[in-house]
């Protein structure tokens, strides 16, 4: 007798159809959770941080705009008085518009760079 024939080899137990269906159901639920729910949770966190950052950036730009307007109104002496009192508002709007245009330009450039594939 050979050594292998003397060793007791455990035979795999046959599962019933109900056990196979139950195992398949558990496997399917775990796969669906892994492939759908988990990525959505990650996306939700990503969006939450992005929205919070956007809100804080917007608030900061608002305060910087108000500070610029206040400086132009109070620290320029008699330059913007009378009929020229609207100019500080125009300067502030122009500066904030340039900041917004710069941000949009950077976003568009980043997206274009992301979509370019090197073969």
VENQUI-V429687 format. One record per helix or strand of 2 or more residues. SS is the DSSP state (h for helix, s for strand). FROM is the first residue (numbers start at 0). LEN is the number of residues. If there is no record, write none. Layout:
ss=SS from=FROM len=LEN
ss=SS from=FROM len=LEN
This chain:
ss=h from=2 len=4
ss=h from=16 len=58
ss=h from=81 len=3
ss=h from=86 len=29
